[in-house]
Amino acid sequence: MGCLFWYYEHAINKGKHWWEKSDWTGYKELGVEKSERNSQGDSWWETWWESYDAKGSTEKGANKYGRLNEQSWWEKWGEHYDGRGSVLKWTDKWAETKIGTKWGDKWEEKFFGGVGSRQGETWHVTPAGERWSRTWGEEHFGNKKVHKYGKSTIGESWDIVVNEETYYKKGGTLLWMG
């Protein structure tokens, strides 16, 4: 999944809209919305935004949708940096086909001062309704010890503590994407 890009030889509808907002408190927001559709009914739409304030808080995010042939997909993600070292990141992606196959992936991570957690789920559903999923998590204790755990619907499971460095981006810098 992820971001799909394709070239339309005969695009019938194309659009791009940029925006910028700001106020006297130091708040600033930048964003763009893009879309395209062709004569076969394939379409793509996305919006991105970034904002920050005078206190050092930064937020970024995107919403995306596409349809190509027999498949449709959606994706949302976000990042929030509070300006004092706390970080929240998340994503949620899913897709489906016309015959009914569906799949997706989502995760979230929260950190502050080298301590935090990550958790997520990957899943798949067949046209007959059979479901498979795997959930997982990590607890980072800030002392190079990480608790990793998870399970799946087919009986997989794990629950271990490993020695591992913890890396996360502590501050948000605006990386404007055009």
Disulfide bonds with the S-S distance in Angstrom:
none
